[in-house]
Amino acid sequence: MNTSNIIQYEEKEPALCSGMVAFIGITLAILAGVAAIIYGSVLLYHFGAVHTPGLVLLISGCVYISFIGWIPYLGLKILKPNEALVLTLFGKYHGTIKKAGFFFVNPFVTAVNPAAGTSSTTSGSVIPQKSSVAVGGVNIQSSLPTFGNKKISLKVITLNNDTQKINDQMGNPIIIGIVVVWKVINPTKSVFNVDNYKEFLSIQCDSALRNIVRLYPYDTYGDDNEKTLRGSSQEIALKLRDEIQSKVEIAGLEVEEARITHLSYAPEIAAAMLQRQQASAIIDARQMIVEGAVGMVEMALNKLNAGNIVDLDNERKAAMVSNLLVVLCGNRDAQPIVNSGSLY
């Protein structure tokens, strides 16, 4: 990723003072303006419109309350735990507030959060929020973004992107989905280095998933040492997390965990792959049955020879081995035939 045009902002805290003290002072100033208007009106009432002090008090109070008195209220900011506020002053970076409390800052600063118009939920991808407009009693969804809260959450968030169809190492199309646990660790980078850090994370998760999936097969048949998407879940999760982290580092995000939540073959090959799995399972079961039957036959012959129970020549041993293998390896229960005559 080309980072030559990225400006590395040094995160700083703006000048802050107690919000409660500022609120009381601003309110007292407003009350003083109201008192000036009342007192000026009284003076004009008693002395007439030519009374200069009363006229000055009335005009000053009206101007202050109407145009100046409410401006300092814009500098009052309230932050909850694990919230941040990135501020700019006339287009320049002013500072970042990351601690909880009630503060007063320069009333002319502006809070910036490009992701305020999008929502990241646990049930789908990042989607832009839309405003609802009532027309004739019917709510119509507008594509205009909502101007909501400009605060940036520093809490741990879960992103569950929609499933994707991706080809694995063997070229088989599979359906796969992941869940990513992440949080913002540098709000300044999140605001200034990317356009919308939530959409940026969602897109980078899809890209990293494709890069990782193409390196591994869905499953292997006969080679238990080869790493697969189905069997090597822990290793795949670590690689996936590192891949996403390397891509979102520029946005001031930290990926704590990334795991596969959905994994299956695409519908067009699911039936064929199921038959292959069944055939492989049948072969493995038959191999185990044959190995066990051969061991049982060998044990039976050794027991007969060791106890001198019966002396069999090679031809009779071969017949006995054949009968035992048929009984042990057959799919159905054997039907015994009782021989009342001699073996010879």
C-alpha positions, 0 to 999 in steps of 0.5 A, a space after each residue: 500500500 502506497 503511504 507516501 501521501 499520508 500525513 502522520 499526525 502527532 496525536 495531542 490533547 487540546 486545551 481543556 478546562 472544567 465544563 461545569 465551571 464554564 457552564 456556570 460562567 456562561 449561564 451567569 453571563 446570559 443572566 447578566 445580559 437578561 438583567 441588563 435588558 430589564 434594567 435598561 428597559 426600566 430606565 427608558 420607561 422612567 426617563 424616556 427614550 433619550 436616556 443614554 445609559 438605559 438605551 446602551 444597556 438594552 441594546 448591549 443585552 439584546 445583542 449579547 443574548 441574540 448573537 454572542 451569548 449562545 456561542 460559548 455553549 458550543 464548546 461544552 463537550 461530554 465524553 463517556 468512557 472509551 470514547 474519543 473526539 477528534 477536533 479541527 479548528 478552521 480546517 486544521 487539526 486541533 487535538 483529540 480528547 480521549 478521556 471521559 468527563 465534562 470539558 470546555 474547549 474552543 467553541 469554534 472547533 469542529 468534531 470530525 468523524 467520517 464514519 458517523 453516517 455508517 453503522 457496523 453491526 454484528 449481523 452483516 457488513 458495514 452499511 451507510 445509514 439512511 434517513 427516513 422522510 415521511 411523504 403522505 404518511 409513508 416513510 421513504 428511505 433517503 440515501 442522504 447520510 445522517 449527521 449523527 454523533 461525531 464521537 469515535 468509539 474506542 470499545 471492542 467491536 465485532 464485524 461479521 462480513 457477509 459470506 464470499 465465494 472464493 477458490 481455494 488452493 485446488 481451485 474448488 469454489 467454497 463459501 466462507 465467512 469470517 468474524 473480526 474483533 477490532 477496536 480503534 487505538 488511534 482516532 486521529 489516524 482513523 479520521 485523517 488517513 482514510 475516508 471511512 475507517 469502518 468501510 475501509 476495515 470491511 473491504 480489507 477483511 474481504 481482500 485479506 480473506 481472499 489472499 489467505 484462502 487461495 493458499 490452502 485447500 478446503 480439505 485433503 484426502 489421505 495426507 493428514 500432515 497438510 494444512 487445510 482450511 477445515 483442519 488448521 483453524 488456529 493457524 488460519 486464524 492467526 495468519 488472517 489476523 496478521 494479514 488484516 492488521 498489516 492492511 489496517 495499521 494505517 487507519 489506526 485500528 487494532 485487530 484482536 481476533 479473526 476467525 472463520 465462522 462459515 465454511 462450505 463447498 459452493 452449491 455447484 460442487 457440494 454434491 460431488 464433494 460429498 460423494 468423494 468424502 463418502 467414498 474416502 470414508 468407505 475406503 478408510 473403513 474397509 482398510 481398517 476392517 481388512 487390517 483387523 481381520 488379517 490380524 484376527 486370522 493370524 492370531 487364530 492360526 497361531 493359537 491353533 498351532 501353539 495349542 496343537 489343537 489341530 494340524 492343518 496343511 497349507 491347503 486347509 490353512 488357505 481355506 480357513 483363512 479364506 472363510 475367516 476373511 469372508 466372515 469378518 469382512 462381509 457386509 452381512 452376517 455369515 450363514 454357518 454350514 455344519 460339516 458332519 464328515 471328515 475334513 479330508 
